[in-house]
Amino acid sequence: MIRRLYSLGFTLAFLLALPWFLLQALRHRKYLSSLSERLGILAREIGTGPAGGIWVHAVSVGEVLSALPLIKQIERRWPGRPIFLSTTSRTGQELARKNRQGLAGVFYFPLDWKFAVRRSLDQVRPGLVLILETEIWPNFLHECRQRGIPVCLANGRISDRSFRKYRRFRRWLSWAVSLFDCCCMQDPVDRERIVYLGAPPDKVEVCGNLKYEIEPPRQLHSRLARFRSLMQLSSTPFLVVAGSTRSNEETPVLRAFRSLQRECPQARLLLAPRHPERCAEVEQLLTSRSFRFVKRSELSDMVIPNDGSPPPEVILLDTLGELPVLYALADLVFVGGSLVPWGGHNLLEPALFKKAVLFGPNMNNFREMARHFMQAEAGIMVQNEVELGERFIELFRDGASRRRLGANGYGIIQANQGAGARILDRIAGVLSEK
C-alpha cells in the first residue's frame, strides 16, 4: 500500500513540475534529449555483454568525481565484471562520458516509475548496484530486492537540510531505507541519521569519505600551459578563483574582489558559476559593475589578443569540466555555495594543489570537511563579503600564510584516504552472501 501511494505521489509531483521541466528544456535544452533514457530506453549496446555487472550511480559532477577513483578500484578487484555508470544531471552525464574509458555503458538513471526501472534493469542486468551519497528511490530499491540484486549505499551522507525533510516522512521512508543491503556512511552523524530513518544497524558502518580519494586531472601539465597562454596569466601577479558560485553570491564576491584590486590593481578573478546556464545572468552583473571580462568560450588557441590593451579583470568560466584544472593556477581560492544558504561545495579540489581556501558559513553539505579544514588551519571561514575582501588582501600580502594553509589542506587529503578500500571490503561481504 505504501509503495502504491508513493508511486501515485511521485506521478502527481512530476505532473505538477512538468511546466518547469518544459521551460528548462526550451531555455537551456535540458531533459528532452535524455528523456528516453530516463524512461528506461537505453542505447542498444548497453547490456550486450555478460550479466552480473556492477552499476554505479552518481547524481552529478561531485558524485562522478568521487566515483571515478572507486571505479578504478572495482576494476582491479573484480576485473571480469562490466561496470556501468549512471547520473541524474546533465553536467554529471557529460563528465561521465568524458571519462567512460573502460566502462560498459554510461546513461541516465531512470525516473522512479516501475516500468522505467524495470526496462533499465532488464537491459543492464546488474549483479550489484552501488549508489553514491544518498539517493532513496523506493521503486528502484524494491525492484532490485525482488530480483535479488543487492544495493549498497556508498559514501552515504545526509545533510542537515535533507535530514529535516526526511524525518517528516520517516514512517514512509523506513521501508525503502531498509531495502539497502549495506550503507557505507561518511561519518558517525550520517550513520546515526540513516539508522534513525530505518536502516538496520547491522547493515550500516562508517567507511569515510570517497572525496578524499581525489586524483589530479589527466594531462594536467599540458592543460595548465595551454590555459596560461589562453588566459594571458603569465604576467598576472595574483589570481583568485571563485569556484561553483551560486545565485546572489557573485555580487559579494565581486565586491570583495574590488577591495583586493585597490591593494593589487593587476589582480584577476576567474569566476566559475556552478551552472553554466547562469552565465548570461552573471555577464549582465559584470557589465553593470563595469568589469572588463571575457568568457572562457571566447578564448581560442588561434586568436590570442596582442593589441596592447589591458587584460580582462575577470575571466568568466562558461565551460564544463575545466574548473578542477584551473584551481591549480590560483593563488587563492574561494569555494562557492557557502556565502548563500546552499550548503557549500567540495574543498578538496583546490586543496589537492595546495591552494589556500576560503569559504562562507553555509557548509552544511560538507560540515565534517569544513570542520577538518578549520581545525587543521587549512581553510578560513568568512561570514560575509567584508570579511572575504579583508582575507583577500591579508593573504595577498602574506604568501607564507597562503602556503601554510595549502600544505595543511593537502595533508588532510593524505590523512583521510582509504574509504574506497573499506567500501569495497563491505561490498565483497555483501556479494559473498548472495
C-alpha positions as CSV (number, residue, x, y, z in Angstrom):
1,M,0.0,0.0,0.0
2,I,2.8,2.4,0.9
3,R,4.6,1.8,-2.4
4,R,1.4,2.4,-4.3
5,L,0.8,5.7,-2.5
6,Y,4.4,6.7,-3.1
7,S,4.0,5.9,-6.9
8,L,0.9,8.0,-7.1
9,G,2.5,10.9,-5.2
10,F,5.6,10.7,-7.4
11,T,3.4,10.9,-10.6
12,L,1.4,13.8,-9.2
13,A,4.7,15.6,-8.3
14,F,6.1,15.0,-11.7
15,L,2.9,16.4,-13.4
16,L,3.0,19.5,-11.2
17,A,6.6,20.1,-12.0
18,L,6.2,19.4,-15.7
19,P,5.7,23.0,-16.8
20,W,9.1,23.9,-15.1
21,F,10.8,20.9,-16.8
22,L,9.4,22.1,-20.2
23,L,10.6,25.7,-19.5
24,Q,14.1,24.4,-18.7
25,A,14.0,22.2,-21.8
26,L,13.2,25.2,-24.0
27,R,15.5,27.7,-22.3
28,H,18.6,25.5,-21.7
29,R,17.9,22.4,-23.8
30,K,17.7,20.2,-20.7
31,Y,15.9,16.9,-20.3
32,L,14.4,16.3,-23.8
33,S,17.5,14.6,-25.2
34,S,17.8,12.4,-22.1
35,L,14.1,11.6,-21.7
36,S,14.2,8.2,-23.4
37,E,17.0,7.0,-21.1
38,R,15.2,8.4,-18.1
39,L,12.2,6.2,-19.2
40,G,14.4,3.2,-19.3
41,I,15.1,3.0,-23.0
42,L,18.9,2.7,-23.1
43,A,21.3,2.5,-26.0
44,R,21.3,-0.9,-27.8
45,E,25.0,-1.7,-26.9
46,I,24.3,-1.5,-23.2
47,G,23.7,-4.9,-21.9
48,T,25.2,-6.8,-24.8
49,G,28.0,-8.1,-22.6
50,P,27.7,-10.6,-19.7
51,A,25.2,-10.2,-17.0
52,G,26.2,-9.7,-13.3
53,G,28.0,-6.4,-13.7
54,I,28.3,-3.5,-11.3
55,W,26.0,-0.5,-11.8
56,V,27.4,2.7,-10.1
57,H,25.0,5.6,-9.8
58,A,26.4,9.1,-9.2
59,V,23.9,12.1,-9.2
60,S,26.0,14.9,-10.6
61,V,29.6,16.2,-11.0
62,G,30.7,15.9,-7.4
63,E,29.5,12.3,-7.1
64,V,31.0,11.4,-10.5
65,L,34.4,12.8,-9.4
66,S,34.1,10.6,-6.3
67,A,33.0,7.6,-8.3
68,L,35.9,7.6,-10.8
69,P,38.7,6.5,-8.4
70,L,36.3,4.0,-6.8
71,I,35.5,2.5,-10.3
72,K,39.3,2.0,-10.9
73,Q,39.5,0.0,-7.6
74,I,36.4,-2.0,-8.6
75,E,38.1,-2.8,-12.0
76,R,41.2,-4.1,-10.2
77,R,39.2,-6.1,-7.6
78,W,36.6,-7.7,-10.0
79,P,38.2,-7.5,-13.4
80,G,35.7,-9.7,-15.1
81,R,32.6,-7.7,-14.3
82,P,31.3,-5.0,-16.6
83,I,30.9,-1.6,-14.9
84,F,28.1,0.8,-15.7
85,L,27.8,4.5,-14.6
86,S,24.6,6.4,-14.5
87,T,23.9,10.0,-13.5
88,T,20.9,12.3,-12.9
89,S,22.2,15.7,-14.0
90,R,23.3,16.8,-17.5
91,T,26.7,18.1,-16.2
92,G,27.3,14.8,-14.4
93,Q,26.5,12.9,-17.6
94,E,28.9,15.0,-19.7
95,L,31.7,14.4,-17.2
96,A,30.9,10.7,-17.1
97,R,31.0,10.4,-20.8
98,K,34.4,12.2,-20.9
99,N,35.7,9.5,-18.6
100,R,33.9,6.5,-20.0
101,Q,37.1,4.5,-20.9
102,G,36.7,1.0,-19.6
103,L,33.0,1.4,-18.8
104,A,30.4,-0.9,-20.3
105,G,27.9,1.9,-20.5
106,V,27.1,5.5,-19.4
107,F,23.4,6.6,-19.2
108,Y,20.8,8.5,-17.2
109,F,19.2,6.9,-14.1
110,P,15.6,6.0,-14.7
111,L,12.7,8.0,-13.3
112,D,11.3,6.1,-10.3
113,W,8.3,4.5,-12.1
114,K,8.1,0.7,-12.2
115,F,8.1,0.4,-15.9
116,A,11.2,2.7,-16.3
117,V,13.1,1.0,-13.6
118,R,12.2,-2.5,-15.0
119,R,13.3,-1.5,-18.5
120,S,16.7,-0.3,-17.2
121,L,17.3,-3.3,-15.0
122,D,16.3,-5.7,-17.9
123,Q,18.9,-4.2,-20.1
124,V,21.8,-3.6,-17.7
125,R,21.3,-6.9,-15.8
126,P,23.5,-5.9,-12.8
127,G,24.8,-8.2,-10.1
128,L,25.2,-5.3,-7.8
129,V,24.0,-1.6,-7.6
130,L,26.2,0.9,-5.9
131,I,24.5,4.3,-5.2
132,L,26.7,7.2,-4.1
133,E,25.8,9.7,-1.4
134,T,22.1,9.5,-0.6
135,E,19.6,8.6,-3.3
136,I,16.5,6.9,-2.0
137,W,14.3,5.7,-4.9
138,P,11.7,3.3,-3.4
139,N,10.5,1.6,-6.6
140,F,14.1,1.1,-7.8
141,L,15.1,-0.4,-4.5
142,H,12.0,-2.6,-4.3
143,E,12.5,-3.9,-7.8
144,C,16.2,-4.7,-7.1
145,R,15.1,-6.6,-4.0
146,Q,12.5,-8.6,-6.0
147,R,15.2,-9.6,-8.4
148,G,17.8,-10.5,-5.7
149,I,20.1,-7.6,-6.8
150,P,22.0,-6.3,-3.8
151,V,22.0,-2.5,-3.5
152,C,24.7,-0.7,-1.4
153,L,24.8,2.9,-0.4
154,A,28.4,4.2,-0.7
155,N,29.9,7.4,0.6
156,G,26.5,7.9,2.2
157,R,25.7,11.3,3.8
158,I,22.5,13.0,4.9
159,S,22.9,16.8,5.0
160,D,21.1,18.9,7.7
161,R,18.6,20.1,5.1
162,S,17.9,16.6,3.8
163,F,17.5,15.2,7.3
164,R,15.0,17.8,8.2
165,K,13.0,16.9,5.1
166,Y,13.4,13.1,5.5
167,R,12.4,13.0,9.2
168,R,9.0,14.4,8.4
169,F,8.4,11.3,6.2
170,R,10.2,8.8,8.4
171,R,7.3,6.4,8.6
172,W,7.0,6.4,4.8
173,L,10.7,6.2,4.1
174,S,11.7,3.5,6.6
175,W,10.5,0.6,4.4
176,A,12.6,1.9,1.5
177,V,15.7,2.6,3.5
178,S,15.5,-0.9,5.0
179,L,15.9,-2.3,1.4
180,F,19.6,-1.3,1.2
181,D,21.8,-4.3,1.7
182,C,24.6,-2.2,3.2
183,C,25.1,1.5,3.9
184,C,28.7,2.8,4.0
185,M,28.4,6.2,5.6
186,Q,30.9,9.1,5.6
187,D,30.9,9.8,9.4
188,P,29.2,8.9,12.7
189,V,26.5,11.6,12.3
190,D,25.4,10.2,8.9
191,R,25.3,6.7,10.4
192,E,23.0,7.8,13.2
193,R,20.7,9.6,10.8
194,I,20.2,6.7,8.4
195,V,19.6,4.3,11.2
196,Y,17.0,6.7,12.6
197,L,15.4,6.7,9.2
198,G,15.1,2.9,9.2
199,A,18.3,1.2,8.1
200,P,19.1,-1.9,10.1
201,P,22.1,-1.0,12.4
202,D,24.0,-4.2,11.5
203,K,24.0,-3.1,7.8
204,V,25.4,0.4,8.5
205,E,29.0,1.3,9.1
206,V,31.3,4.3,8.8
207,C,33.8,4.0,6.0
208,G,34.9,7.6,5.4
209,N,34.6,10.0,2.6
210,L,35.4,9.0,-1.0
211,K,36.0,12.6,-1.9
212,Y,39.4,12.2,-0.2
213,E,40.4,9.7,-2.9
214,I,40.7,12.6,-5.3
215,E,43.3,12.4,-8.0
216,P,44.9,15.1,-10.3
217,P,43.1,15.6,-13.6
218,R,44.6,13.9,-16.6
219,Q,47.2,15.6,-18.8
220,L,47.5,18.3,-16.1
221,H,50.7,20.0,-17.1
222,S,49.9,20.3,-20.8
223,R,46.5,21.7,-20.0
224,L,47.9,24.2,-17.5
225,A,50.4,25.5,-20.0
226,R,47.5,25.9,-22.5
227,F,45.3,27.8,-20.0
228,R,48.2,30.1,-19.0
229,S,48.6,31.1,-22.7
230,L,44.8,31.3,-23.4
231,M,44.1,33.5,-20.4
232,Q,47.3,35.6,-20.5
233,L,48.2,34.6,-17.0
234,S,51.9,34.6,-17.3
235,S,52.1,38.3,-16.2
236,T,49.3,38.1,-13.6
237,P,50.7,38.8,-10.1
238,F,47.7,37.4,-8.3
239,L,44.8,35.1,-9.5
240,V,41.7,34.5,-7.4
241,V,39.5,31.6,-8.4
242,A,35.9,31.7,-7.2
243,G,34.5,28.2,-7.9
244,S,31.0,26.9,-8.0
245,T,29.3,30.2,-7.1
246,R,25.5,30.3,-6.8
247,S,22.8,32.8,-7.5
248,N,23.2,36.0,-5.4
249,E,26.7,35.0,-4.5
250,E,28.6,36.6,-7.4
251,T,27.8,40.1,-6.1
252,P,29.5,39.8,-2.8
253,V,32.5,38.0,-4.4
254,L,32.9,40.9,-6.9
255,R,32.7,43.5,-4.2
256,A,35.4,41.6,-2.2
257,F,37.5,41.4,-5.4
258,R,37.2,45.2,-5.9
259,S,38.6,45.6,-2.4
260,L,41.6,43.5,-3.4
261,Q,42.1,45.5,-6.6
262,R,42.7,48.6,-4.5
263,E,45.6,46.8,-3.0
264,C,46.7,44.9,-6.1
265,P,45.3,46.6,-9.3
266,Q,46.7,43.8,-11.5
267,A,44.8,41.1,-9.6
268,R,42.5,39.0,-11.7
269,L,39.4,36.9,-10.9
270,L,38.4,33.6,-12.5
271,L,34.6,33.4,-11.8
272,A,33.0,29.9,-12.2
273,P,29.2,29.8,-11.7
274,R,28.1,26.3,-10.6
275,H,25.7,26.1,-13.6
276,P,26.9,27.5,-16.9
277,E,23.4,28.3,-18.0
278,R,23.6,31.2,-15.4
279,C,26.5,32.8,-17.2
280,A,24.2,35.2,-19.1
281,E,22.9,36.5,-15.8
282,V,26.5,36.9,-14.5
283,E,27.5,38.7,-17.7
284,Q,24.9,41.3,-17.0
285,L,26.1,41.7,-13.5
286,L,29.7,42.1,-14.6
287,T,28.6,44.7,-17.2
288,S,26.6,46.6,-14.7
289,R,29.6,46.8,-12.4
290,S,31.9,47.9,-15.2
291,F,34.3,45.0,-15.1
292,R,36.4,44.2,-18.1
293,F,35.7,40.5,-18.7
294,V,36.0,37.7,-21.2
295,K,34.2,34.4,-21.4
296,R,36.3,31.3,-21.5
297,S,34.4,30.1,-24.5
298,E,35.6,33.1,-26.4
299,L,39.2,32.3,-26.0
300,S,40.9,30.3,-28.7
301,D,44.4,29.0,-29.4
302,M,44.2,30.6,-32.8
303,V,43.1,34.1,-31.5
304,I,45.2,35.3,-28.6
305,P,44.8,39.1,-28.2
306,N,48.1,41.0,-28.6
307,D,46.9,44.6,-29.3
308,G,48.4,46.2,-26.2
309,S,45.0,46.5,-24.5
310,P,44.9,45.6,-20.8
311,P,43.9,42.0,-20.0
312,P,40.4,41.4,-18.6
313,E,39.9,41.8,-14.9
314,V,37.5,38.8,-14.8
315,I,37.5,35.5,-16.7
316,L,34.0,34.0,-16.7
317,L,34.2,30.2,-16.9
318,D,31.2,29.3,-19.0
319,T,32.5,25.8,-20.0
320,L,32.2,22.4,-18.2
321,G,34.9,20.2,-16.7
322,E,37.7,22.7,-16.5
323,L,37.4,24.1,-13.0
324,P,39.4,21.3,-11.3
325,V,42.3,22.0,-13.6
326,L,42.1,25.8,-13.2
327,Y,42.3,25.6,-9.4
328,A,46.0,24.7,-10.0
329,L,46.6,28.1,-11.4
330,A,45.1,30.0,-8.5
331,D,47.0,32.0,-5.8
332,L,43.9,31.9,-3.7
333,V,40.5,30.1,-3.9
334,F,37.0,30.9,-2.7
335,V,34.7,27.9,-2.8
336,G,31.1,29.0,-3.5
337,G,27.7,27.9,-2.4
338,S,28.8,29.0,1.1
339,L,28.0,32.7,1.4
340,V,24.4,31.9,0.5
341,P,22.3,29.2,2.1
342,W,23.1,26.4,-0.3
343,G,25.3,24.1,1.7
344,G,28.8,24.7,0.2
345,H,30.9,22.7,-2.2
346,N,33.9,20.4,-2.2
347,L,37.1,22.0,-0.6
348,L,39.4,19.2,-1.7
349,E,39.7,20.1,-5.4
350,P,41.8,23.2,-4.6
351,A,43.5,21.6,-1.6
352,L,44.8,18.9,-4.0
353,F,47.0,21.6,-5.5
354,K,48.0,23.0,-2.0
355,K,45.9,26.2,-2.5
356,A,44.7,28.4,0.3
357,V,40.9,28.0,0.6
358,L,38.3,30.4,1.8
359,F,34.6,29.6,2.3
360,G,31.5,31.0,3.8
361,P,29.4,29.9,6.8
362,N,26.9,27.8,4.9
363,M,28.8,24.5,4.6
364,N,26.0,22.1,5.8
365,N,26.6,19.7,2.9
366,F,30.3,19.5,3.8
367,R,30.1,20.0,7.5
368,E,32.8,17.4,8.5
369,M,35.2,18.6,5.8
370,A,34.8,22.2,6.7
371,R,35.4,21.3,10.4
372,H,38.6,19.4,9.5
373,F,39.9,22.3,7.4
374,M,39.3,24.8,10.2
375,Q,40.8,22.6,12.9
376,A,43.9,21.9,10.8
377,E,44.3,25.5,9.8
378,A,43.8,24.5,6.2
379,G,41.0,26.8,5.4
380,I,39.3,30.0,6.6
381,M,35.6,30.6,7.1
382,V,34.4,34.1,6.3
383,Q,31.0,35.4,7.4
384,N,30.3,38.0,4.7
385,E,31.7,40.0,1.8
386,V,33.5,42.4,4.0
387,E,35.5,39.6,5.7
388,L,36.0,38.0,2.3
389,G,37.6,41.2,1.0
390,E,39.8,41.5,4.1
391,R,41.0,37.9,3.7
392,F,41.8,38.5,0.0
393,I,44.0,41.4,1.0
394,E,45.6,39.7,4.0
395,L,46.5,36.6,2.1
396,F,47.7,38.6,-0.9
397,R,50.2,40.3,1.4
398,D,51.2,37.1,3.3
399,G,52.4,34.4,0.9
400,A,53.8,32.3,3.8
401,S,50.3,32.0,5.3
402,R,48.9,31.0,1.9
403,R,51.5,28.3,1.5
404,R,50.9,27.0,5.1
405,L,47.1,26.8,4.5
406,G,47.6,25.0,1.2
407,A,50.1,22.5,2.7
408,N,47.7,21.8,5.6
409,G,44.9,21.2,3.2
410,Y,46.9,18.7,1.2
411,G,47.8,17.0,4.5
412,I,44.1,16.5,5.2
413,I,43.7,14.7,1.9
414,Q,46.6,12.3,2.6
415,A,45.4,11.6,6.1
416,N,41.8,10.7,5.2
417,Q,42.3,8.3,2.3
418,G,41.2,4.7,2.4
419,A,37.4,5.0,2.2
420,G,37.4,3.2,-1.2
421,A,39.1,0.1,0.2
422,R,36.8,-0.1,3.2
423,I,33.7,0.3,0.9
424,L,35.0,-2.5,-1.4
425,D,35.6,-4.8,1.6
426,R,32.0,-4.2,2.7
427,I,30.7,-4.8,-0.9
428,A,32.7,-8.1,-1.1
429,G,30.9,-9.2,2.1
430,V,27.5,-8.5,0.6
431,L,28.4,-10.3,-2.7
432,S,29.6,-13.4,-0.8
433,E,26.2,-13.6,1.0
434,K,24.3,-13.8,-2.3
